[in-house]
Amino acid sequence: MRCVIARFPFDLVKSEVQLAMKGIKPEPITGESVVIGRRTYPVKQVGEVITRQDRRDFSSSEVTRALTRLGFTCRSGAPVPAPVEEPSPLETASAMLGTPAQS
């Protein structure tokens, strides 16, 4: 598939992108991400590898658009951690008083 990233044309093939990312350790995700195989990579990291350009030269939306058209699953934003359940005031008071002795 032909696409333009940072004003340069690229002919990208899904299998070639997978091969290029094979063996590369994913960086921590802080923004948009893409799932390649079993790993989730930051879009900018993938863009840097497949275009051989500095990641400041292109936007994540350019790479996301190209990878989506190739059939990869792209996600926006960092993963949201599961909310921590706070105990209710009654549960907190019960914990402070302790449980009655079982006879």
ZIHUBEL-V381587 format. One line per field, one symbol per residue. ss: DSSP state (@ for helix, = for strand, . for the rest). phi: phi as a letter, one per 20 degrees, with the letter a starting at -180 (. if undefined). A space follows every 10 residues. Layout:
ss: ???
phi: ???
This chain:
ss: .====..=== =..@@@@@@@ @......... ..====..== ==@@@@@@@@ @...@@@..@ @@@@@@@@@@ ..===..... ........@@ @@@@@@@... ...
phi: .ebdclmdfc ddcgffffff efneffefec bfccecmedd dfgfffgfff dldfffecef fffgffffff oeedcemffe fffefeffgf fffffffnef fed
